[in-house]
Structure formats: C-alpha cells, structure tokens
Amino acid sequence: MPRDTRCARRGAAPVARSVRLPRDIWRREIRGLAVTPEALAALHARAFTTPRPWSAEEFSGWLVDPLAFLLLEGDAGFLLGRAVAGEAELLTVAVAPEARGRGLGQRLVSRFLYQARLRGAEVAFLEVAEDNAPARAVYSKAGFTESGRRRGYYRSPGGHPIDALVMRRVLADGAAPPST
Ligand SMILES: CC(C)(COP(=O)(O)OP(=O)(O)OC[C@H]1O[C@@H](n2cnc3c(N)ncnc32)[C@H](O)[C@@H]1OP(=O)(O)O)[C@@H](O)C(=O)NCCC(=O)NCCS
C-alpha cells in the first residue's frame, strides 16, 4: 500500500493488491454486520471530500491482511488499523458527514488504542494533513502528539502542497478501553 493512501488524502493512483479472490471472500462479519469493500469505499468517498478516497480494491487488500483490523460504528463510521512488531498504525478513519460531532470519531480512536494494546503494540502512530483540524482535534484528545512532519506530502484540490504531521502516542501507560 503506498504511503499516500494512508489516513488522509494525496492524489496518486491506487495500487491494487495482486492477489484476487472471489468477492464473497472479502466479506467479514463484525458484530453481526456484513462489511464489503464496496461499502467501506462508499463511506470513505463520502467522508473525504478532497482527493482521494480509497477504492474498493484497496480496502479488499487491507481486509485480508491478517495484521489489519477494522472497527465499525454501525454504518456511520469505521477505522482501519494495523499492528505489527510492537507498533500500531491508524491507517484511516472516516465518519459519515451527517454523523459527525457526536463522539463517534473519538470512540473509534479510543477503540483503536485498546485493540492496539491487545495486539501487543507499545506505540501508536498516524499521519494527518496539517489542515485537517477535526481529525487533529480527535487525535490530540486521544493523547497523540506531533512527532514529525512530512513537507508537501499531500496536495490540496488546487494543487497546493500540504504537510503531513506524524502523530504518535506511547501505549505503555495504558490505553483506556471505550466507555461503552
Ligand atoms: C475526523 C473525523 C473522523 C471525526 O469524526 P467525528 O465523529 O466528527 O469526531 P467526534 O465527534 O468524536 O469529535 C469531533 C471533535 O472534532 C473537533 N472538531 C470538529 N470540527 C472541528 C473543526 N472544524 N476544527 C477544530 N476541531 C473540530 C471538535 O473538537 C470535536 O470535539 P468535541 O465534540 O469535544 O467538541 C471526521 O471528521 C471525518 O470522518 N473526517 C473526514 C475523514 C478524515 O479526515 N479522517 C482522518 C484522516 S487522518
């Protein structure tokens, strides 16, 4: 998965995984909900109004990655994470526009931290566009702090470079489980 497809939005062409299996194999039952790559891509496209949402093919690749995990808030939001070698990355999080501001984003990030610890991660990290104020607010509230910057990592719809901030949170002090 190219770096530019993570968490936020840069406009390079998607790279699909090379292995293709029948579509039914991509289905995952999580908390009784059937999730398809198409449904995730559709919600992603609604959540990200600027380039570029992930394609169903990209979600297909992540859903069969044994190190990746998907967290759902009904059909209003989801978070995709990955934990490996003591580190957990928040790959993307999206809440439907009409469901924002009700705490779903914070809840998803809280659940991500909890799952990261369950999977043995000691550190969690993510990348976020500098101008993405709502996402940065959610991450800061969850204890992430800025640990780096990738200059000009993203492009605005008008073609202006936007820095990516790398945010990090140490989990050794314990990540609180979700409240509900
Ligand atoms: C980021 C996102 C997941 C947050 O989801 P959400 O369900 O609205 O988040 P919450 O309701 O838990 O928290 C919203 C918080 O964002 C903050 N916020 C919202 N809009 C804001 C803005 N324009 N500027 C600054 N902070 C803002 C508020 O502090 C709010 O917290 P509060 O309720 O305590 O006031 C959602 O906005 C989204 O899907 N965005 C598009 C996709 C995206 O950018 N994903 C992250 C990529 S790195």
PDBQT file of the ligand as one rigid body, heavy atoms in Angstrom, charges set to zero:
ROOT
HETATM    1  C1  LIG A 201     -12.097  13.226  11.741  1.00  0.00    +0.000 C 
HETATM    2  C2  LIG A 201     -13.459  12.566  11.928  1.00  0.00    +0.000 C 
HETATM    3  C3  LIG A 201     -13.283  11.047  11.851  1.00  0.00    +0.000 C 
HETATM    4  C4  LIG A 201     -14.019  12.955  13.297  1.00  0.00    +0.000 C 
HETATM    5  O1  LIG A 201     -15.240  12.277  13.468  1.00  0.00    +0.000 OA
HETATM    6  P1  LIG A 201     -16.376  12.827  14.486  1.00  0.00    +0.000 P 
HETATM    7  O2  LIG A 201     -17.294  11.690  14.759  1.00  0.00    +0.000 OA
HETATM    8  O3  LIG A 201     -16.977  14.073  13.990  1.00  0.00    +0.000 OA
HETATM    9  O4  LIG A 201     -15.495  13.148  15.762  1.00  0.00    +0.000 OA
HETATM   10  P2  LIG A 201     -16.006  13.423  17.242  1.00  0.00    +0.000 P 
HETATM   11  O5  LIG A 201     -17.461  13.769  17.237  1.00  0.00    +0.000 OA
HETATM   12  O6  LIG A 201     -15.584  12.302  18.105  1.00  0.00    +0.000 OA
HETATM   13  O7  LIG A 201     -15.152  14.669  17.673  1.00  0.00    +0.000 OA
HETATM   14  C5  LIG A 201     -15.248  15.786  16.911  1.00  0.00    +0.000 C 
HETATM   15  C6  LIG A 201     -14.251  16.739  17.521  1.00  0.00    +0.000 C 
HETATM   16  O8  LIG A 201     -13.618  17.357  16.438  1.00  0.00    +0.000 OA
HETATM   17  C7  LIG A 201     -13.378  18.680  16.784  1.00  0.00    +0.000 C 
HETATM   18  N1  LIG A 201     -13.746  19.444  15.636  1.00  0.00    +0.000 N 
HETATM   19  C8  LIG A 201     -14.782  19.279  14.821  1.00  0.00    +0.000 A 
HETATM   20  N2  LIG A 201     -14.731  20.162  13.833  1.00  0.00    +0.000 NA
HETATM   21  C9  LIG A 201     -13.637  20.902  14.043  1.00  0.00    +0.000 A 
HETATM   22  C10 LIG A 201     -13.023  21.964  13.366  1.00  0.00    +0.000 A 
HETATM   23  N3  LIG A 201     -13.535  22.445  12.225  1.00  0.00    +0.000 N 
HETATM   24  N4  LIG A 201     -11.905  22.499  13.882  1.00  0.00    +0.000 NA
HETATM   25  C11 LIG A 201     -11.374  22.009  15.001  1.00  0.00    +0.000 A 
HETATM   26  N5  LIG A 201     -11.891  20.973  15.677  1.00  0.00    +0.000 NA
HETATM   27  C12 LIG A 201     -13.015  20.434  15.192  1.00  0.00    +0.000 A 
HETATM   28  C13 LIG A 201     -14.138  19.042  17.992  1.00  0.00    +0.000 C 
HETATM   29  O9  LIG A 201     -13.170  19.324  18.983  1.00  0.00    +0.000 OA
HETATM   30  C14 LIG A 201     -14.891  17.789  18.362  1.00  0.00    +0.000 C 
HETATM   31  O10 LIG A 201     -14.706  17.512  19.702  1.00  0.00    +0.000 OA
HETATM   32  P3  LIG A 201     -15.843  17.979  20.776  1.00  0.00    +0.000 P 
HETATM   33  O11 LIG A 201     -17.058  17.198  20.425  1.00  0.00    +0.000 OA
HETATM   34  O12 LIG A 201     -15.272  17.593  22.099  1.00  0.00    +0.000 OA
HETATM   35  O13 LIG A 201     -16.014  19.442  20.603  1.00  0.00    +0.000 OA
HETATM   36  C15 LIG A 201     -14.466  13.052  10.845  1.00  0.00    +0.000 C 
HETATM   37  O14 LIG A 201     -14.466  14.471  10.858  1.00  0.00    +0.000 OA
HETATM   38  C16 LIG A 201     -14.165  12.567   9.444  1.00  0.00    +0.000 C 
HETATM   39  O15 LIG A 201     -14.591  11.482   9.034  1.00  0.00    +0.000 OA
HETATM   40  N6  LIG A 201     -13.420  13.361   8.660  1.00  0.00    +0.000 N 
HETATM   41  C17 LIG A 201     -13.121  13.036   7.274  1.00  0.00    +0.000 C 
HETATM   42  C18 LIG A 201     -12.138  11.902   7.201  1.00  0.00    +0.000 C 
HETATM   43  C19 LIG A 201     -10.835  12.268   7.876  1.00  0.00    +0.000 C 
HETATM   44  O16 LIG A 201     -10.357  13.378   7.781  1.00  0.00    +0.000 OA
HETATM   45  N7  LIG A 201     -10.247  11.255   8.558  1.00  0.00    +0.000 N 
HETATM   46  C20 LIG A 201      -8.978  11.415   9.228  1.00  0.00    +0.000 C 
HETATM   47  C21 LIG A 201      -7.851  11.270   8.274  1.00  0.00    +0.000 C 
HETATM   48  S1  LIG A 201      -6.279  11.350   9.080  1.00  0.00    +0.000 SA
ENDROOT
TORSDOF 0
